């Protein structure tokens, strides 16, 4: 009888804890073939009629978008959209593509251009160039040169170079300070060449990298050693299908988008959140084949995320 009472008590405690566990909800900006802000209720609150590659929502509600090349902008562009809907051109691309644009705390924008002369630029709100230098990536395939370049708190820059299979760390003058090799040892003789897409400096100089066609996400320590890896073997299904964008949340959890996730299975998660011990705590599905290229989590459980966006 005592054993039955003890088991019953433990069961009730577990049920009680589950009942009080808070369900995770997020609102987010999505960029890609479709550009929109999705509310925590899974209803879009804002849409934009163009294909985009990168995007940010600022604290005042201003939205910064990196536009894919189009008839309007043959080389891509970066625009700012005020809360009242007024759109302002920040940068008109001069080459094949504009692949990313990061707003900084200084009110500038870090931009990458792909083309015959791939380069990183930092411009002010008027589009005046403050910093520029050539990127040390291959030049044959423009589209596969670089993706989400970001300025770090020390004034240096991270730029993932896809077909160079590495994340490059540049100083303000374009000098290469270091590289993070994203080739994965398969055995003693072969390596898996995986394309780095997003590189996020976080924590104690760790760098989280999304490796797209390798279907894995890795975390490098300050010495360049991989100390954490997420693959489909760690997940309920093959959710990592071309993982392009990611974001490290203030609580240390990681949100990932799989750009190709909906093509084979429209019910596959477009976004999902995992803890450092690889537990899934949130996922977003929409039943569409159109994927999310990159994103920004705006709110969690109704609370606006503040501080530097790590994406």
C-alpha positions, 0 to 999 in steps of 0.5 A: 500500500505504501508503495502504491501511494508513493507511485501515485504521489510521484505521478501526480507531481509529474502531471502537475509539473507538466500542467504548469510547463509553459508552452513556447511561442515565437513571433518571427520575421521570415525571408526567402521566396516569401517575406513576412512576419508571423505572429505567435498565433501562426497568423501573418501580421505583415508581408512584403511583395519581393524575394529576400535573402536576409532581414532584421527587425529593429527595436523601433519596428523598422525592418531592414531587408536584403532584396534578391536580384530582380528587374527592379534591382538587377544586382540586389539591394538593401532597403529600410521600411519604417513602421509607417510603411515608407521604404528607403533605399540604403544600397543598390547592388553593383554586381551579381547579388547582395547576399546579406545586410546587418544593421550595427549598433553604430547605425551602419550596415554591413553588406556583402556583394557577390560578383567578379569582385566579391566584397564586404562593405560597411555603409552609413544610412545614406549609403556612403561607404565607410569600410570596404575590402575584397573577399578572399573567396573563389570568383568562378561561381558568384552565387556560391561566394558568401552569405551572412557576413556579420560585424563582431563587437571588436570591429572585425568581421565574419564571412562564410564562404561556401565553396571555400568550405570555411568561415573567414575572419577579417579585420577592418582592412580585409586582412584574414585573421583566421579561418574555421574549416567546415570540412568534416572528417568522414574517415582518415582519408576522406572529408565531407565538404560542407558549405557554411551559410551562417556563422554566429559568434556567441558566448566565450568566443564560440562560433555556431555555423550552419553547414547547408548541404552537409545537413549539420550545425556545428559549434566551434570553440575559441581555438577552432575545435568543433565541440558540438554538432547537431545532425538528423540523428539527434532529431525526431526526423530528417529536419535538417534539410539545407539548414541555412539560417540560425539564431542563438537566443538569450537563453542559449537555445538555438533556432534553425531553419531548413530551407529545403525542409518543405520540398519533399515533405510540406509538413516538415518543420520550417523552423525549430528550436533546440536546447544545448542538450538537443531537446526540441522545445518548439517547431513551426510548420506551415504545410507549404513547399516554400522554405525560409531562407533566414529569419529573426525571432522577434518575441518569445512567449509574448516578450520582445527579445532585446539586445544584439541579435545573434543570427 
